[in-house]
Amino acid sequence: MSLEAILSKIQAEAGQKMETIIEAAEKEKIAALTNYAEDLKVKHSRDVEKSRSGIEEERKRKEFHVRREAARKLMNARRKMMDDAIGKAADNLASAGDVAYLEMISSLLAGCDLSGKVEVVISSADESRINSAYLRKHSFDNCEFILSDERHDEAGGVIFKSGKVSQNGTFPMIAELVHEDMVMMLSELIPLEKT
């Protein structure tokens, strides 16, 4: 074989090897790009899900705080409404007509558990409704009611005094004493949320 034939054969074999190498490299490149594209899709999908999940958690967290603040404001408004209603009810009792008002005072006098001579302090607004004769009429066995010279400045009701002991039976004090029970009762009438 001549030198030229040998060189030609070497060149042909080298060309074939080169084509095989280039073909293999091209296939490797395509496989690598395909794998990379798949990895990118998976990573992108994970990142999108992570972002979506984070946004959802943030939305839920904000919604929770907004709902809690709204519930707090609603509770405060509801409580104020009930407090105002109870205060207004005490004022309305004090401005009741004479017959109804004196029935309430009679009930307070009957519930007095002091004994002996008991001074009854009335409001200056009640001077025309409650007098010594009215108190004598409501005295009982071991309790004599006497009209005090003192006057209280509360809206209706009376204060009992016997020596150093006194009992406050004014309407605002009674309302304050039953305030929590009244709030519980009113809360059933004014539901917090729609059912």
C-alpha positions as CSV (number, residue, x, y, z in Angstrom):
1,M,0.0,0.0,0.0
2,S,1.2,3.4,-0.9
3,L,1.7,6.2,1.5
4,E,-1.1,8.1,-0.1
5,A,-3.5,5.2,0.3
6,I,-2.4,4.8,3.9
7,L,-3.0,8.5,4.6
8,S,-6.3,8.4,2.8
9,K,-7.4,5.4,4.8
10,I,-6.3,7.2,8.1
11,Q,-8.1,10.3,7.0
12,A,-11.3,8.3,6.2
13,E,-11.1,6.5,9.6
14,A,-10.4,9.7,11.4
15,G,-13.4,11.4,9.6
16,Q,-15.6,8.5,10.6
17,K,-14.4,8.6,14.2
18,M,-14.8,12.4,14.2
19,E,-18.4,12.0,12.9
20,T,-19.1,9.3,15.5
21,I,-17.7,11.6,18.3
22,I,-19.6,14.6,17.0
23,E,-22.8,12.5,16.8
24,A,-22.3,11.2,20.3
25,A,-21.5,14.7,21.6
26,E,-24.6,16.1,19.9
27,K,-26.8,13.3,21.5
28,E,-25.1,14.0,24.9
29,K,-25.7,17.8,24.4
30,I,-29.4,17.2,23.6
31,A,-29.8,14.8,26.5
32,A,-28.1,17.3,28.9
33,L,-30.3,20.1,27.6
34,T,-33.5,17.9,28.0
35,N,-32.5,17.0,31.5
36,Y,-31.7,20.6,32.4
37,A,-35.1,21.7,30.9
38,E,-36.8,19.0,33.0
39,D,-34.9,20.1,36.1
40,L,-35.9,23.7,35.5
41,K,-39.5,22.8,35.1
42,V,-39.5,20.8,38.3
43,K,-37.7,23.6,40.2
44,H,-40.0,26.3,38.6
45,S,-43.0,24.2,39.7
46,R,-41.7,23.8,43.2
47,D,-40.9,27.6,43.4
48,V,-44.4,28.4,42.1
49,E,-46.0,26.1,44.7
50,K,-43.9,27.5,47.4
51,S,-44.8,31.0,46.5
52,R,-48.5,30.1,46.2
53,S,-48.3,28.4,49.6
54,G,-46.6,31.4,51.2
55,I,-49.1,33.8,49.7
56,E,-52.0,31.6,51.0
57,E,-50.4,31.4,54.5
58,E,-50.0,35.2,54.5
59,R,-53.6,35.7,53.4
60,K,-54.9,33.3,56.1
61,R,-52.7,35.1,58.7
62,K,-54.0,38.5,57.7
63,E,-57.6,37.3,57.5
64,F,-57.2,35.8,61.1
65,H,-56.0,39.2,62.4
66,V,-58.6,41.1,60.6
67,R,-61.4,38.8,61.9
68,R,-60.0,39.0,65.4
69,E,-59.8,42.8,65.3
70,A,-63.4,42.9,63.9
71,A,-64.6,40.6,66.6
72,R,-62.9,42.7,69.2
73,K,-64.5,45.9,67.9
74,L,-67.9,44.2,67.6
75,M,-67.6,42.9,71.2
76,N,-66.7,46.4,72.4
77,A,-69.5,48.0,70.5
78,R,-71.9,45.3,71.8
79,R,-70.7,45.8,75.4
80,K,-71.0,49.6,75.1
81,M,-74.5,49.2,73.7
82,M,-75.5,46.9,76.6
83,D,-73.8,49.2,79.2
84,D,-75.7,52.2,77.7
85,A,-79.0,50.2,77.7
86,I,-78.5,49.2,81.4
87,G,-77.6,52.8,82.3
88,K,-80.6,54.1,80.4
89,A,-82.9,51.6,82.1
90,A,-81.7,52.8,85.5
91,D,-82.5,56.4,84.4
92,N,-85.9,55.3,83.1
93,L,-86.8,53.6,86.4
94,A,-86.1,56.9,88.2
95,S,-88.4,58.8,85.8
96,A,-91.2,56.3,86.1
97,G,-94.7,57.5,87.1
98,D,-95.4,57.9,90.8
99,V,-97.4,54.7,91.2
100,A,-94.8,52.5,89.4
101,Y,-91.9,54.3,91.1
102,L,-93.4,54.0,94.6
103,E,-94.0,50.3,94.0
104,M,-90.2,49.9,93.3
105,I,-89.4,51.9,96.5
106,S,-91.8,49.7,98.5
107,S,-90.0,46.6,97.2
108,L,-86.7,48.1,98.3
109,L,-88.1,49.0,101.7
110,A,-89.5,45.4,102.1
111,G,-86.1,44.0,101.3
112,C,-84.2,46.0,103.8
113,D,-82.5,43.7,106.4
114,L,-81.4,46.4,108.8
115,S,-83.2,46.7,112.2
116,G,-84.1,49.4,114.6
117,K,-84.4,53.0,113.4
118,V,-83.3,53.1,109.8
119,E,-82.7,56.5,108.1
120,V,-83.8,56.5,104.5
121,V,-81.8,58.9,102.2
122,I,-83.7,59.8,99.1
123,S,-82.9,61.8,96.0
124,S,-83.8,65.5,96.1
125,A,-85.9,64.7,93.0
126,D,-88.0,62.3,95.1
127,E,-89.0,64.8,97.9
128,S,-92.5,65.2,96.4
129,R,-93.0,61.4,96.2
130,I,-91.4,60.0,99.3
131,N,-92.3,61.5,102.7
132,S,-92.2,60.5,106.4
133,A,-95.8,59.2,106.3
134,Y,-95.0,56.9,103.3
135,L,-92.0,55.5,105.2
136,R,-93.9,54.9,108.4
137,K,-96.5,53.0,106.4
138,H,-93.8,50.7,105.2
139,S,-92.0,50.2,108.5
140,F,-92.3,46.7,110.0
141,D,-91.9,44.9,113.3
142,N,-88.2,45.5,114.1
143,C,-87.5,48.2,111.5
144,E,-88.7,51.8,111.7
145,F,-88.0,53.9,108.6
146,I,-87.2,57.6,109.2
147,L,-86.7,60.2,106.4
148,S,-83.2,61.5,106.5
149,D,-82.3,65.1,106.1
150,E,-79.5,64.1,103.7
151,R,-80.1,63.6,100.0
152,H,-78.2,61.5,97.5
153,D,-77.5,62.6,93.9
154,E,-78.1,59.3,92.2
155,A,-80.9,58.7,89.7
156,G,-83.6,57.2,91.9
157,G,-83.7,54.7,94.7
158,V,-82.8,55.0,98.3
159,I,-79.9,54.6,100.7
160,F,-80.5,52.9,104.1
161,K,-78.5,54.0,107.2
162,S,-78.5,52.4,110.6
163,G,-75.6,53.6,112.8
164,K,-72.4,53.1,110.9
165,V,-74.0,50.6,108.5
166,S,-75.4,51.7,105.2
167,Q,-77.0,49.9,102.2
168,N,-77.1,51.5,98.8
169,G,-80.4,50.8,97.1
170,T,-80.0,53.5,94.4
171,F,-81.0,52.4,90.9
172,P,-77.5,53.0,89.5
173,M,-76.0,50.8,92.3
174,I,-78.5,48.1,91.8
175,A,-77.8,48.2,88.0
176,E,-74.1,48.0,88.7
177,L,-74.6,45.0,91.0
178,V,-76.7,43.1,88.4
179,H,-74.7,44.4,85.5
180,E,-73.0,41.2,84.6
181,D,-76.2,39.2,84.9
182,M,-77.9,41.7,82.7
183,V,-75.1,41.6,80.1
184,M,-75.4,37.8,79.9
185,M,-79.2,38.1,79.6
186,L,-78.9,40.8,76.9
187,S,-76.2,38.9,75.0
188,E,-78.8,36.2,74.3
189,L,-81.0,38.9,72.7
190,I,-78.1,40.5,70.8
191,P,-76.2,37.6,69.2
192,L,-72.5,38.2,68.2
193,E,-72.8,36.5,64.9
194,K,-75.7,35.6,62.6
195,T,-76.9,32.1,63.0
